[in-house]
Amino acid sequence: MRILGIDPGLRRTGFGVIDVQGTRLSYVSSGTIVVPADQPLASRLKIILDNIREVVQTTRPTVSAMEKVFVNANPTSTLLLGQARGAALCALADSLLDVHEYTALQIKKSVVGNGHAAKEQVQKMVQHLLALNGLPAPDSADALACAICHAHFNPLSERLKQSGQIGAGYRGRVRGGRLVG
């Protein structure tokens, strides 16, 4: 399985691609799509859309994972971030990729073991888990962490679906080692 992780943002959208064979994770590619702030909103969203399409065409992932975004203190920022996320989702859907979504808490818990880990901890664990020579940039690290989260979560979800314990369309969460919601 080849996973494309996306950390959406209107100024900087991170992407990271990993291969998964059993429990072995291998780094493929990562980077940051830098969007010029002086462009009109529609042009900025198109830059995200086009660049994610290009990443998909270049790396050929089989599945994608994206960070879910929740409302924060500034409603305007939340709305803009949602639009950037929408552009990324459209690029993935247009590329016929399944999109799995995880909260920041789920991603950090999966990668670091602590849902409230600092960005630097995430970067160091991503470096360690993927045997990278250097520390990945923050946006790339978050996207790679999202892909790693899916690599960890997907086998459990698939086994539960195969056992009939959950339906095929279920997209629940694991909390404390138990499936919830």
N, C-alpha and C positions, 0 to 999 in steps of 0.2 A: 504494500500500500504506500502511495506517495501522498503526503498531506501538505496542503498549502494553508498556512496560518496567516490571518490578517488581523492587524491592530489598526482599526480605522481612525482617521483624524483628518480634519480639513486642511491643516497646515502640513502635517507629516503623517503618512500612512505607512506603517511597517508591514513587511511581508517576509515570510520564512517558509522554506520548503524542506521537508525531511522525508527520508525513506524509512519504512518500518518493516522489519523481517523478524517475526516472532517478538522477542523482547528487545531486539537490537535496534537502536535508533542511529541513523546516519544523516549527517548534514548534507544538503544538496545546494541550497542557495538562500540568500536573504538580502534585504536591502530596505531602503526607505524611499518612498515616493514623496519628494518635496514639492509642495504646491505653492506657487508664488502668491503672496497675499494681495498683490496689487491687481490681480485679475478679477473680473466679475465672477459672481458665485457660479453661474452656469458653466463658465470656462474652467473653473477650479474643479467642479464635479466631473467634467469631461476628462480632465487630466487624470483623475483617480480611475475612472472607468477604463480609459484607454490603456493606462499603465498596468492595471490588474489583468486586463485581457492579454496584454503582451507577456506578462509573467506566466500566465496559464499556457499560452502558446509555446513559450520557450521551455518551461519545466514539465509540462504534461502531468499535473497532479491527478489522482484518482478521486480525491475527496478534499473538501475544504473545511476549515474551522475558523470561526470569527468570534471576537469578544463581544458579548452583549453590553450595551450601554444603558445606564440608568440615569434618571434625572439627577442633576447636581444643583448646586446653589444658584447658578446663573441660567435661567430658562433660555436665553438667546443662544448661549454656548451649547446647551443641550440640543436645541433645535438644529443648529449648524452641524454639530457632530452627527446627529441623526441623518442629515442629508448626505454627509460624506459616507456614512455607513450604508445608506441606500444605494449610492453609486457603486460601492464595492459589491453589495449584494446583487445588483443588476449585472455587473460584470461576471460574477460567479454563475448566476442563473443563465446568462446568455451563453456561457461556456459549458452548460449542462452539468455542472458540478453540484453534488449534494452539499448543502451547507449545514454544519453542526455549530450550535452556538453555546458558549460557555461564559459565565460571569467572571469578572476579575478575581473574585474570591475562589471560585472553582479552579481557575488556572493557576493561581499562586499556590493553593493547597496541593494541587497535583504535582507541581514542579518543585516547590520549596518545602512543602509540608506545613506551611503556615499561610493561611488565607489573608493575613495582613502583612505579608513580607514587603520589605522595601524594594524599590526598583533595582538597586544594586545587588540585592540578594538574588533576584530573578536572573539578572545578567550573569552572575557567577555560577548559578546552578545550570543555566542553559549552556554556558561554556563547558562546564564539567560533564553534563549529560551527553553532549554532542562531541566531546573531545576537540574543542576548537582551540586553535593556537592563541587567540586573543579574545578579549572581552567584546561581545557583539554590541553594536550601538543600541541605545535604549528601545527605540521603536522596533528594530529588527529582533531584539531579544524578546520583547513582548509578543511579537508575531510567532516566533519560534516556540515560545512557551505555550501559546495557544495550540499549535500543532502537536506539541508534546502532550499536552492535556488530552487531546483527542486520541492520541496513540495509547494513552493509559486508560481512558474511559471506554473507548470503543469495544475492546474485547469483552469486558464485563457486560456491556449492553447487549452485544451480539449473543453471548451465552444465555442471558436471561430471555431473550427473544426466542432462541432455539429451544429452550426448555419449556416454553409456553407460559412462563411466569409473568411475562408482559407481552402486550400486543406488538406487532411489527411496526406500527406507526408511533409507538411511545417514545417520547423524548424527555424522560424524567431526570431527576437528579439523584446523586448519591450523597447521603449525609451520614457521617459516623459509620460508614461501611454498610449502610442500609439504603435501599432505593426508596425515595420519597417523591411525592407529588407527581 
